[in-house]
Amino acid sequence: MKTSASLHLLSLDAEALLRQLGQRISLARRARQLTQPDLAAKTGVGLSTITQIEKGAPTVQIGFYINALWALDLLRELQLAVEQLGRTSSTAVFIEDEVPKKVQPKRTRT
């Protein structure tokens, strides 16, 4: 069976988070009495993509995950999570005006 190299590029934490997201999408779908084909039709993707999303597959495009959240009326929760990024960072609080627009690589002396 052919496997993608990208399967081995995720950290264990990232893999666990994707699996949890997939499980939550599955739970939300079932709570709304939707079948996988219903969700596939609503999101405009194939049934196999929905199956992979619900398994937390790392090879599914993030846009498809987001579209599934939209179809289940869960985008607000994602928006809140995105807004939290940088606000409660363990290393710093990011103030957008103080962060450079571009970061140039440091020059090394030869």
Residue, then its C-alpha position, 0 to 999 in steps of 0.5 A: m500500500k502506498t503511503s504519503a511522506s507527509l504522514h510522517l511529518l506531523s508531531l504526535d501532538a498534531e496527529a492527536l489533535l487531528r484525530q480529536l478534531g475528526q472525532r468531534i466533527s463525526l460527533a457533531r454530524r451524528a448529533r445533527q442526524l446527518t449521514q456522511p453522504d449528507l455532510a459530503a453533499k453539503t460540503g461539496v466533497g466526496l464521501s471518502t473525504i468525509t470518512q478521512i476527515e472523521k478519522g483525522a487524516p493529515t492528508v486532507q486539505i485544511g480547507f475541507y476540515i474548515n468547510a465541514l465545520w462550516a456545514l455543521d455550524l461550528l465555524r465560530e468555535l474555530q474563529l475563537a481558537v484562531e483569535q486566541l493564537g498569539r494572545t495567550s502564547s507561552t512565549a509572548v503576547f503578539i501585538e500586530d503593529e510590533v511584529p515585522k511584516k517580513v522576516q529576512p534570513k540572517r546573513t552569515r559571514t564567509 
